[in-house]
Amino acid sequence: MKVAIIGGTGFVGTNISRHLIAAGHRPRLLVRPGSEQKVAQPEDCDIVPGDVADPGALDRCLEGSDAVIYLIGILREFPSRGITFDALQRVGVEDTIAAAKRQGLDRFILMSANGVHVEGTPYQRSKALAEAALKASGLRWTIFRPSVVFGDPDGRMEFCSQLKKDIIDSPMPAPLFYSGLFPKNAGGFELAPVHIDDVAAAFVLAVTQARTESQIYSLCGPQRLSWKAILTTIAAASGKTKLMLPAPAMAIKATASLLDRYPWFPISRDQIRMLMEGNVCYENDSFARLGLTPTPFGVDQLGYLNR
């Protein structure tokens, strides 16, 4: 099958492209000019120059495709530079839905995020509204909601390598965030890291299996791990030990309110809020429904951090 991918040059998109190629499909990637070098296995892909904000480029990418996968997502927005959650995570999806209808393409697979809801942060709201638009579109849809995704980044941004760079390699103690005035259960909030190969395998299944239509899959790894346990594992995989100290979320948010407009500041107020909400699947049966076995999170799976 020919599969259009919007957002195919990032960490998740590159791995989905590789898995599609391995399964005998041909990715058709919308690629911004100047990003051609980010395409994995370009000889096995169709590359369509253009931007998601250009309806003509979307039409050219989706023309003749059997399915479209929308992957564009950002962790922080910078409105002064025109980079916003709403533009890329909601409007981009709605524009791609419109292009799919113009091209007679009725199979649409969306990467959302675990825990999104309209009353949440701007990130969560834009993702939730995109889901609603797709479900109301009349297209044959599937929605995936991954937790935090880890795996060899191959030079791209990824959860564990980013934490290694920003926290483990820093000379400062690792922050164990806590709410309120007292450090009760500091760093105790839980995440369920999911391996990139498992996420990519789920998307490839959805391309061809009708049983995945009109389904939402929350993709979490098999373990619920505390923030402290995750940092400890990343440090061990990096060949290090790391001093960790309680850090009041209120104070970090106050600092972020002054500095998170700048790309060099490592975390935003909303990222702290979402992190401390936790990111686990309370009904963790999606991989079983797909017939897949998720990869555990541990030192053996993080060897790429010590290269």
N, C-alpha and C positions, 0 to 999 in steps of 0.2 A: 504494500500500500504506500501511497505518497502521503506523508503526514506533514502538514504545515505546523511550524513551531514559532510562536511569538515569544521571544525571550530565550532564544536557543544558544546564546554564547556565554551565559553565566554558569555557575557551578552546577546547578540542577539541570539546566538545559543541555549542557555539554554531555552529561552522563546519560540523560534520556536519549539524546541523539545516538550515542554509541550503542546503547541497548537496542534501539530501533534498527540500526544498521545490522547488528549481530543477528537480529530476528528476521532479516531479509527485507525490511522496509527502507524507504528512502525519505529522509528528512528534507523538508523544504523550509529554509530558514530566512526569516526577515532579519537583515543585518544592517545596522547603521554604518554609513561610510566611515572608514577608519577602524572598524572592528573586525575586518575580515580575517585577521590573523588569529582571532579568538575561536574560530570555527574548528571543531574537532573533525578529523577525517574529511576535509573539504572535497576530496575526490569522490566521496560517496554521498554528497549532499547537493541539493540545488540551493544556490545562494541568491536571494532577492534583495538588492539594495533598497534601503528605505527606513522610515521611522513609523512607529505605531500611531503617531498623530496624523499620518498622511493616509487618507482613505484610498488613494490610488495605489499606494505601496501595499496596503492590506489586500486589496483586490488582486494584485499581481501575485502575492504570496499564496493566497488561498485558491487561486484559479487552478482547476484541474486536480486539487487535492481531495483525498478521501476523508480526512479528519483534520481537525485543528486542535493544537494543545496551546493553552495560554499560560505562560509561566512568569511573566514580568512581575517582580515584587521588589520593593526597597525596604530597608530597615529604618532609614531616617529620611525625612523630607527637608528640602531647603527651598522654601517658596521664593526667596529672592533670586534664585537661579532657575525658577520654573519647574523644580522637581518636587512634586507633591504626591501624597498617597492617593488622593482622589483622581488625579489625572492618569496615573499609571496603573492603579489597581481597580478602579471602577470605570472611568471613562474609556480607558483602553479596552477593557473587556466588552463594554457596550458597543464600541466602534467595531470590534472584531466580530461580535454577533451580527451586526448590521452587514458587514462585509460577507460573512458566511451566507447570509440569506441572499445577498445579491449574486453570489457565485453558486447558489444551489447546493451548498455544503451543509449537511444537517447533523454532523457528528462533532461535538465540542467537549473537550476535556479540560478542566480548569484546576490549577493548583491554587488552593486557598491556604488557610493556616488553621491549626488546631486552636480552639478556644475563641474564635471570632464571634462578635455580636455587635449589633447596631448601637448599643449604649456604651461601647467600650472606647478605646483610644481612637484617634483618627485612622491609624493603621487598621485596627480591627473593624471599624465601621466601614471603611472603603472595601475591605474584603467581603464583609457580610452583604453589602449592597450589590457587589458584583455577583455573589452567589444568587441573590434574589433575582437579579436581571437574567441570569442564565436559566434559572428554573422556570421563569415566566416567558422564555423566548420561543417555546415551541420546538426547539432543537432537541436532538437526542444527546443528553448531557450526562457527564459523570464529574463529580467534584471530589478532589483529594485534599485532606487537611493534615499535612504533616506536622509533627512536633519539631523540635530543633533537629536539623539534619547534619550528620557528620560523615566523614570519609575523605579520602585523599583529594585535596583541592586542586592539584595540578596547577598551582600558581594562582588560583582564584580565591575569593573570600569564602570561608567555611567556619562553622561554629567553633570547633576545637582549636584550629590554627589561629583564629582571631583571639580566643581567650588566652592561648599561649603567648601570643605577641603582646597583648594589652595588659595581662595580669601576671602570668607565670614568669615571663622574662623581665618584668618590671622589677626594679629594686625595692619598690614599696610592698608592704604586706598585702596579701590577697584579701579583698573585702568580703566579709560574710554579712550580707545585708540583713537588717531586721527592722520591723515596724515598731512604732511606739517609742517610749523613753528608755526601756530596759532591754538588754540583749537576750531576751528569752528566745530560744530556738534559732539563734542567728545562723543564717545559711541553711535553714532546714526546709525551705520550700523545694518542691520536687519537679523535675523534668524527666522526660522519657525519650532520650536521644534515639533517632532512627537513622539507619545507615542509608547512604545515598543509593547503593545498588538495590536495596529493597524498595525504595521509592520509585526508582527508574523501572524496576520490574513490574510494579503495579501499574504504571502508566502504559507500558507496552501491552500488558494484558487487556487494558481497557480499550485499546485501539481496535481489537478484533472480537472481543467477547461481548455479545449483546446482553449477557446477564449483569454487566456492570452499568447498564444504562439506568438513568433516574436513581442512581445510588450515590450516597455520600460516604466516603471512607476516611475515618480519622486514623492516621498512620503514626503509631507510636512504637518505639522499641519495646522489647520484652521486660525491661526493668524500669522501675520508678526510682530515681536516684536524687538525693539531695544535692543542692548547689555545692555544698562542701565536698561531698563524695565525688562529684564531677571534677572539681578543681584538683582534688587529690589524685584522681586517676590521670588527668592531663599532665600534672607535674611528674608523676611516676613514669609515664610514657615518654616524657621529655628528658628523663634521667636526672630529675631534680627533686628536692624537697622544697616546700614552700611554707613560710610563715603565714598564718591566716588569723585575722583579727576581726571582731565584730565591727560593723560599720552601720551607723544609723541611716536608714533610707531617707529620712526627712532632711538630713544635712546634705546628702549626695544630691537629692532633688533640688535643693536650694542652690547648690553650686551649678547644677546642670541648667537651671532656669536662666542663669547668666551667660553660660558658655556653650550650650548645646546648639546654638545657631552656627557654630564654627565646626567644619568637618574634622579638625584635629582633636576635638574633645571626644573621648572614647564612647560616651553613652549619653542618651537623652533621658529626660524625665519620663517619657512614655515607655521607653525600653525598661527602665527600672520598675515601673508599675507593672508591666506585662510579665517581667521576669519573676516578680514576687507573687503574682497571681498563680504561678506554677504553670506547667505545660505537660499534663498527662492525660491519658485517655481513660475515662472511667468505665467505658464498655470497650475493652481492648480486644475486639474480635475481628477487626477489619482484615488483617493478614490471613486469618483462618478462613474468612469468607472468600478471599481471593485465592486460597490454596497455596499461600506462601508462608515461609518460616522466617521471621525477622532475626537479624543479627544482633547479638548482645553487644553491650558497650563495655570495653575493657582495654587494658594495656595492649593486649595482643592485636586489637583492631586499630590501634592508634600509632602504629610504627612509623607512619609518615611524619609524625611530629618531631622525630629525632634524626631527621636527615640533614 
